[in-house]
Amino acid sequence: MSACENPFATRRVEKLLSFDPRLCGTSWEELEDRWENMGRQACVTGRHGAGKTTFLDGFERHLELKYRVVRLFFHEGHRDLGKEERGLLSKLEGAVLLIDGDDHLPSLQRRELFRWAHDARGWLSARHRKQGIPELLRLAPDEVLVEVLWRRLLPESAGAHLDWAGRLEAHRGNLRELWLECYDRWNGEEVKF
């Protein structure tokens, strides 16, 4: 079987498992209303691999129907507010700023980032902890969510018999790592743990 035929191939997972706010008991409209009530300054939090970037992808698609959106992405390999980011930040007026991983920045650069953010129409940060920022949503995947997502990936499968709580615990709540493990363990018919 080729890699692209694996039901857990990254592109397929990203396509089929875009963020669905209904799984959190809400809608994009309700989330936007809450964000508005928070002064358009909030964060979405969760552990590594909990779905924060996937959430921002969906929120961006929702917001860009009405606003210009500027997106910044920081991670272990990119921990610096560089020339490119500062160029984007200098043109924020009227735009919504979505920030992924600002908690990777050194504290002085993070303060600089949020000074720039005041020029935006609003901002939303995806981070591990709220650290004094109002929390729009906390993402904490559990075995019920994993089962729902599994059925979206493999509707014909009987994945209910798998120990999702144990697998999720083994990956410390990291959905990305869980799907990568499923990719590695797929034998063409099922996942063998």
N, C-alpha and C positions, 0 to 999 in steps of 0.2 A: 504494500500500500504506500502511495506517495504521501509526503507530508501534507499536501493540500487536501487530501482525502480524509485526513484525520479530523473528526468532528470537533476536536479541541484545538485546531490550528488557530493561532492568534487572530488572524483577520476574520475568521468565522465567528469566534467568540466576541470580538469587538462589534461585529455587525449585528449579531443576534441578541447580544446582552447590553444594548445601550441602556442608559439609566431610565428606569420606569418609576416615577414618583408614587404611583399607586401602590407599589410594594412597601412604601413607607407610610401609607395611609393618607396621601395628600395628592396634589396636582401641581403642575408648573404654575398655574395661576395663583393658587394658594401660597406657594413658596414665594412667588414674586410679591404678593400682597404682604406677607410677613417681612420680607426684605425691605419693602417700602416703609413699613411700620418701624423698622429698626434704623431708619434714616439712611437706607441703602448702604450701610456699612456693617458687614457681618462676615462670619466664616462658616465653613462646613468642615467638620472635624471627623477624624477616624484614624485608626491604625494604618500602617503601611499596607497597601493593597486592599483597603476596605471599599474602594469605589469613589474616592474623592475626585480624581481626574475624570472618571466616567461621568460623574455628576456635573462637573464643570463643562464637559463637552455638551451635555444635554441642555444645561442652563444657558450656555452660549447660543445654541440653536434657537432656543425660546426667545432670548433677549434680542438677538440680531434681527428679528422681524420688526423691532421698533427702534433700536439704538445701534450706534456704531460701537463695536466691542473691541477692546484691546486686551490681549492675553499675554501674560508672562509666565514662564515655566522655570522653576529652579529645582535642583535635586542634588544628590551627593556629588555628582560629576560637574555640576554647574552651580556654584555657591557664590556668585559675584554679580553685582549690579553693574554691568558693563556699559560700554558705549552704545551698543544696539538698544539695550533696555532703556537707557536714559533718553535716547532719541525718541522712542515710543512714548515715554512718560512726558516728554516735553510737548506732546500733541494730544493731551488727554481731554481738553475742554470739550464737553458735550458727549464724551464717550463713557461707557461702562468699562471698568477695569476688572478683569478676572486674573487672580494671582494664584498660581499653583506652586506650593512649596516655599512660601516666603520664610518659613521657619528655618530653612537651610542657610539663609543669609546671615552674615555677621550682624550683630545688633545695631551698629552705626548705619550700615547700609539699609537695614530693615526700617529704621527710623526715617532715613532719607526717602525710601520708597513710599512710606505712608504720608510724608509731607507732600510728595508729588500727587498722591492719590486724592488729596483734597481738591485738586483741579478737576477731577472726574465727576460725572453725573452720579456715580456711585461705584462701590467696589465690593467684591466678594473674594475672600481668601480661602483656599483649601489648604488645611494644615493639620498637624497631628493633635495639637491642643489649642484651646481657645485663647489662653494667655491674655485675658482681659477684653477680648473682642466678643461682641454679642454673637451667639451661636444660632445660626439659621437651622442647621441640621447636624445631627451626630450620626455617623454611619457605623454600625456595629453588626456585621453579617453574622447570622446564626444558621443552624442546620435547616430551619424551615425555608429561609431564603435560598440556601444552596439547592434544596430540593426543587423549588420553583424554577430556579435558573437552569438546573440540570434538565428539567422537562422541556424548557425552551430550546435547549441545545439538542436533546435527543427525545422527542416526544414519544417515540415508540419504545423507549427503554424502560426497564423496571429498576431505575436507580434508587427507588425507595428502600431497597434492601441494603444499601451501602451505609456504612457508619459515618455519616456526614459530620456529626458532632466531633467524633474522634479525628477525622481528617482535618477539619477546620482548626481544631485545637493544635494538631501537629504543625500547622502552618501559621499559628498565632493569629488567626482571623484574616489571613491574607488570601483573598480570593484569586488573585493573579497566580500565586504559587500553587494553589489548589488546582486550577485549570491546567497549569503546566505539568503538574504531576499526573493528571488525568491524560494529558497528551502523551506523556512518556509511557504510561501503563495501558494505553489503548491497544488491544490486540486484533482489531478489525471487527469485533462483535461486542465487546464489553470492556470495562475497566476492571482490572484485577489488582486489588490492594493486598 
